[in-house]
Amino acid sequence: MNPETTRKVMQKAIERAKETMTDNIGGPFGAAIIDEKGALIALASNSVLKHCDPTAHAEMNAIREAGKKLMTHDLSGCTVITTAYPCPMCLSAIIWANIKHVVYGCRKEDAEAIGFRDDFIYRFMRADHPDKNVVKLIEQERDACLELFESYKAMNKTLY
């Protein structure tokens, strides 16, 4: 990974984030995805406010754009360059997309310092006994759902 390439792409992510946060489209977050050669595949920013979508984070938007452009859900070999350490949702999406490299600017603590809840979610996920006032997870109809899983497995469908 060429540091000069990632620096230039980070600047593009910063500029995109500045534009959209100024226009009240989303927060101060920008992200890009590059391939193994450093070519820019996707450039996105946070659009939570514009789309009224809590999942419209910069990394999520960049992953969606890259997947469409490359016509695949598997972004192996790609790198995410993002203005902030990925939140738990984005980090999970990065892992699901098989992306092994992330270059980030601000730390989790920096986001928390200005009021974003990322670190709260990380702490919640680490807890042995999660706070039941945050989210209640209730198992129901497991047998019926297992039939669905077993049918999918029997069809030899693509696993991702």
C-alpha positions in Angstrom: 0.0 0.0 0.0 1.6 3.2 -1.2 1.4 5.9 1.6 1.4 8.7 -1.0 -1.6 7.1 -2.7 -3.5 6.6 0.6 -2.7 10.2 1.6 -4.1 11.6 -1.7 -7.2 9.4 -1.5 -7.7 10.4 2.2 -7.7 14.1 1.0 -10.5 13.2 -1.4 -12.5 11.6 1.4 -11.9 14.6 3.6 -13.1 17.0 0.8 -16.2 14.9 0.2 -17.0 14.9 3.9 -16.6 18.7 4.1 -19.0 19.1 1.2 -21.8 16.9 2.5 -21.5 18.0 6.2 -21.7 21.7 5.0 -24.8 20.8 3.1 -26.4 19.0 6.1 -26.4 15.7 4.2 -24.4 13.9 7.0 -21.7 14.0 9.6 -17.9 14.6 9.2 -17.2 11.3 7.6 -15.8 10.4 4.2 -14.6 7.1 2.8 -13.0 5.7 -0.3 -12.2 2.2 -1.6 -9.1 1.6 -3.7 -8.0 -1.6 -5.4 -4.6 -3.3 -5.0 -3.0 -1.0 -7.6 -4.3 2.1 -5.8 -7.0 2.9 -8.3 -10.0 4.7 -6.8 -13.1 2.5 -7.0 -15.5 4.4 -4.8 -15.7 7.7 -3.0 -18.6 8.4 -0.6 -19.6 10.4 2.4 -22.1 10.0 5.2 -25.6 10.7 4.0 -27.6 9.7 7.2 -29.5 13.1 7.4 -30.3 13.3 3.7 -31.6 9.8 3.3 -33.0 9.5 6.8 -31.1 6.2 7.0 -29.0 5.4 10.0 -27.0 2.9 7.9 -25.9 5.5 5.4 -22.4 5.9 6.8 -19.5 6.8 4.5 -18.0 3.3 4.6 -21.3 1.6 4.0 -22.0 4.0 1.1 -18.5 3.3 -0.3 -18.9 -0.4 0.0 -22.3 -0.3 -1.8 -20.9 1.8 -4.6 -17.8 -0.4 -5.0 -19.9 -3.6 -5.0 -22.2 -2.1 -7.8 -19.2 -0.9 -9.8 -17.3 -4.2 -9.5 -20.5 -6.2 -9.7 -19.6 -8.3 -6.6 -20.1 -8.6 -2.9 -16.5 -9.7 -2.5 -14.1 -6.8 -2.2 -11.0 -8.9 -1.5 -7.9 -7.0 -2.3 -9.5 -3.6 -1.7 -8.6 -1.1 0.9 -11.0 1.3 2.7 -9.6 4.7 3.4 -11.8 6.6 5.9 -11.8 9.8 7.9 -12.6 8.0 11.1 -12.1 4.6 12.7 -15.1 2.5 11.5 -18.1 2.2 13.8 -19.2 -1.3 14.7 -21.7 -1.5 11.8 -19.1 -0.3 9.2 -16.4 -2.5 10.6 -18.7 -5.5 10.3 -19.6 -4.6 6.7 -15.9 -4.3 6.0 -15.3 -7.7 7.3 -18.3 -9.1 5.4 -16.9 -7.6 2.2 -13.6 -9.4 2.8 -11.6 -6.2 3.0 -8.4 -6.7 4.9 -7.0 -3.2 5.0 -8.4 0.0 6.5 -6.6 3.3 6.7 -8.3 5.7 9.0 -7.9 9.3 10.2 -9.7 10.1 13.5 -9.7 7.6 16.4 -12.8 6.2 18.1 -12.2 8.5 21.0 -12.2 11.5 18.7 -15.7 10.6 17.5 -16.9 10.1 21.1 -15.4 13.5 22.1 -17.8 15.3 19.7 -20.8 13.2 20.7 -20.9 10.2 18.4 -21.9 6.9 20.1 -19.5 4.5 18.4 -17.5 3.7 21.6 -20.8 3.2 23.5 -21.7 0.5 21.0 -18.3 -1.1 21.2 -18.6 -1.2 25.0 -22.2 -2.7 24.7 -20.9 -5.4 22.4 -18.1 -6.4 24.9 -20.4 -6.6 27.9 -21.1 -10.0 29.4 -24.5 -8.9 30.4 -25.6 -6.2 28.0 -27.8 -3.4 29.3 -31.4 -4.7 28.6 -32.5 -1.1 28.2 -30.5 -0.7 25.1 -31.8 -3.6 23.0 -33.5 -6.8 24.0 -32.6 -9.9 22.0 -35.4 -12.5 22.1 -35.1 -15.9 20.4 -38.3 -17.1 18.9 -39.4 -19.6 16.3 -35.9 -21.1 16.0 -37.1 -24.4 14.6 -39.0 -22.8 11.8 -36.1 -20.5 11.0 -33.6 -23.5 11.1 -35.7 -25.1 8.3 -35.1 -22.0 6.2 -31.3 -22.3 6.9 -31.3 -26.0 6.1 -33.2 -25.5 2.8 -30.6 -22.8 1.8 -27.7 -25.2 2.6 -29.3 -28.0 0.7 -29.6 -25.8 -2.4 -25.8 -25.3 -2.4 -26.3 -21.6 -2.7 -23.4 -19.1 -2.5 -22.2 -18.4 1.0 -21.0 -14.9 1.7 
